[in-house]
């Protein structure tokens, strides 16, 4: 997590996963508090508030660069988020740590795909400003694995399931089939990442004798009031483990806001 250089972070992530898969690296449960409060990150991109990010039309090269850069930044943060789950939360089953190490590997692959595409367009990661909202959510949920699993994979990262198909349609319309292919891979694998969050959220609820639907509803209203955005991609969310009741609650919160 502390590595600042994106290439080195991806390389070490892929190597760590390879060592886990080959049995060269044992899965040792974390000690509580092992994770740093701030992960390693490069000096660029500059971080700004979300409303300060420039908006550009996707039909231009600059617009496609801005879109791909924004997604690459999310994927870079997602590498850190996955390793944070591995390092921060103690007393979880071995499969928890293995699941999130695999997520870290896939997020690193996503970042590399997007960075390759940026470079093909004459740009690179760090060229555009970005915001830090996803990592702030990691800090806000660092005290409890149940809260983290409920709100980061199942709310913030799940939002990507809703918006990515529209991005893909726009890329298809402007003929950028290379970027479209990258997003197709990312969407398919992100469904799996959200499903992992769903599975471990329910595990944490069961361990504490809590009812998952009621707990999710309470956490949404306690932490995310005003931050739920729709419309929702029902098919992708159902594949990721959302129940009809959870989808109804998300719809209700979105409608209340708007």
PyMOL commands that set and color helices and strands:
alter all, ss='L'
color gray80, all
select helices_A, chain A and resi 6-22+50-52+61-88+94-120+133-140+145-157+159-173+177-208+212-223+234-239+244-257
alter helices_A, ss='H'
color red, helices_A
deselect
rebuild
show_as cartoon
